[in-house]
Amino acid sequence: MAMQLKTMRAAFLAGIMALSLAGPVLAAPQADDKPLPPLQTVWHRYDTLTDAGKYQQALKEMTAFAADTRRAGRERARIYGMTAVLCTKVKDDACFRTNIANALKADLQVGHFMDALLFSDSPDKDQAIESFLWLVQNKSSMLGGISVRKIWQYLRHFEKAKHEDKAYTLLKILHDSGYTGDNKGATPEYLWFELARLQLKRGDTAAAKALIQHTQFGADAYIRAWQDRDYEGLWPTLEKDPRFTPDKLLDTELKLAALDQARAQKEGWESWLGARLGLVQAYRAADNAEEAVMAAEQTLDAVPDADRKSENYYWVQNELAYAYEDAGRVDDALTLMASVIKGDLKTSPSLINQYINYGEMLWRHGRDEEALKAADKTLVDGKGYVSDFGAYWAKASKVCALHSLGRAADADAIYGPLYKSAKTNYSAVTMAALCLGREDDAATLYKTRLASEDDRSTALLALSRFRTSGKPDEATKLRALVDKIAARPDVQKAVKAVGRLGDWNFAFSYWGEF
């Protein structure tokens, strides 16, 4: 819990750094004033109290720190924002609202930034999104501190509430403002495809076509639009435009990644690493394992030691391991991942992703006993860090490894509860069903996913064919069963209702596998 608070504070600080802090920070103290504690002392006290779980005491002290008007408005707004985070830990919505209101009074820009950033915990989610739109409309330099992933959370909130009109308005304002992405190097091409989808649903096919024709995007976005019937109005455009061929799209993807890199270099190491990650992925999709390995290795070598515990640094290491697999260097891939997960989850909580992926990688290459140990490490050592979604990947890897070891009863004992709650992570549970040879279960899962607006895109990807690289592994063997399921009349009927399947001559990573 305390680490989550520190991570949130780091996100606040990243956004704040976009602001110029020139000018005096403190008002001149009066002779009888107590010395004003420096901000470093405030945060040290915050960490000490939250590490000890003393949230009420932290609330009391942070409220006093924030109320001291000798401190600059921006600093006070930051403290009010972190105090609002504490309110969520004691489940006090009124406290949250009061601190966000005070942050807005102390500094309007910082207050809106924090309100938007705290969307997931906010009792007033629509208001948090309004704060984000304020940042957009006022061309705030802090906008890049709101991740593209966070924007997707806003959109999902509107969709679940059946407010597609609000989702459309948000995307339209964002697009018209010239938004280019976040400070971690993530770019908004998928957002513009979502805008095009909503334009099509509103009957504005011309606007959707114009948007797509003026948007640079890679193969991944093209595939999703080509397959999903929501984009049927764009299918003729996608098929006739000479830019929209697999080879051209892969070239575009590489160019986009290079442009991301140029932009990201101005915004710090984490942003640069995010752009380089996209470059490595683009090389892998283009079946150029050697270039992928070279780009990843050069990237990792360039980062100073002090910046090697960031989320994107670990993801570049992870992608390098996948590139080693593509190049047939399985032992190098496993050795790298084994070294990566030696990191400390307490100081680098995002490492839980690599814990999960290492276990799955071990299973895919027949290291079943090691895969079981890695999965248990994720579920036991990672408790408090791994999400339910991530835990299902670890449990699915256990099912597959246990089945390979002939421990059918143990595999079934894990699989049964997973299947009953498959919605938590359809892809992982589908993988487990395939490992056990449960064709009917897997077919049912695919049909359920196809019928869901949120899940059908990944189901269409999973049932399509993509080129594979590297040595055949256990996952490769499962593809034959997926092809068999895709050919079933009941599954074909479900597919035709929402889209179509492709047979693509390039690779697709992770989410599209099962």
C-alpha positions, 0 to 999 in steps of 0.5 A: 500500500505504501509503495502504491502511494510513493508511485502515485507521488512520483507520478505527481512529481513527473507532472509538476516537473513540466511546470517552470518553478522559477521565482521565489518559493517561500514568503519571507518568514516573520520573526516569530514564525516557526521555520517552514519545513522544506518540501523534502522533509514533508515527503519524508514524513509522509513516507514514514507515516504511510509505511507504518500504516498511520494514515490518520496521523498522516492526514493530520500532519499533511493537512497542517503542512498544506494549510501553511500559506507561506508555502508556494501555491504549487507546493500546497496544491501538491500536498493537498493532492497527496492528502486526497490520496490518503483520504481514499485509504481511510475511505472518506469521500468528503475528505477527498473532495475537500482536499481536491477543492483546496488543491484547486484553490491553491493552484488551479493547474496543479489542482486539475492535474491531480484531480485528473490523475486520481480518477481511479480513486475519485468518488467524482469520476466525471469531474476528474475527466472535466479536470483533464479536459481543462488541461487539454483546453488550456494547453497545459504543460502538465498534460503529458503527465496524464498517461494515454492509458489513463485516457483509456480509463476515462473512455471505458468509464463513459462506455460502461455508463452508456455515455458514448456521446461524452466519449466522443466529445472527449476524443474530439476535443483531444484530437482537435487540440493537437494532442501528441501523447504522454511523457512516457512516449505513448502516442495516441493513434489508437485513440484516433481509431476509437474516435473514428469508430464512434464517428461511424456509429454516429453515421459520419463515415466521411469524417471517419475516413478523413480522420484515418486518411490523415493519421499515421498508424502501424500494422497493429491498429490496421489489423484491429480495424480491418477485423472489427465490424464496427469499422466496416464503413472503413473497410473499402478505404483500408483495402484500396489505399496503397498505404494500407498494405502489410509491408507499407504498414510495417515501414510506417510502424518503424518510422513512427517509432523513430519519430517517437524516439526523437520526441521522447529524447526531449522529455527524459529517460522514461519517455525515451525508453517507451519510444525505444520499446516501440521501436524494438516491437516494430522490428520484431513485427517486421521479422527482423530479430537481429535489428530488434536485439541490437536496438534493445541492447543499445537502449539498455546500455545507454541508460544511466544506472540511476534510471535502470529501475523504471517500468519501461526499462524492465519492459525493454529488457522483457522485449529483448528476451522475446527478441532473443526467442525470435532469433532462436536464442532461448537460453539467452532469453531465459537467462535474461529474464531470470536476472531481471526478476532478481530486482526488488518488488518493494522498490520496483513494483512494476517488476511483477509483469516480468515475474508473470512473463518469466513463468509463462516463458519457462512453460513455453520452453518445457521447463515445467518444474521451473515454471511452477516455481516462477508462478508460485513466486508471482503469487506468493512473493508478488502478493500485494503487487500482482493484480487479479488479471496478472494472477490469472496468467500465473495460474494459467501457466501453472495449469499448463505446466502441471498438465505437461508434467502429467499432474492432471488432478492438480491442473484441474483443481486450479482450472475449475475456479479459473473457468468459472470466473473467466471474465477476470482474464479471458485470454489466460483462461482460454490458454489454460483450456487449450493446454488441457485440450478442453476444446468445447470450453475454449470455444465457449470462451471465444464465443463469449468474448466475441459477444462482448464489445470490450473483448471481441477485438482480442478474440478476433486477433486470437482466432486469426493467423499470424507468422511465428518466429523462433523455435516452435514451443508449447504455445506454438503447438496450441495454435493447431487447436485454435485453428480447429476451433476457429473453423467450427460452425458455431464459432464462425457464426459468432465471428461473422456477427462482429467481424472477420478473421485474417491470415497475416504475414507478420508477427503479433505479440502477447495479447493476440496469442490466445 
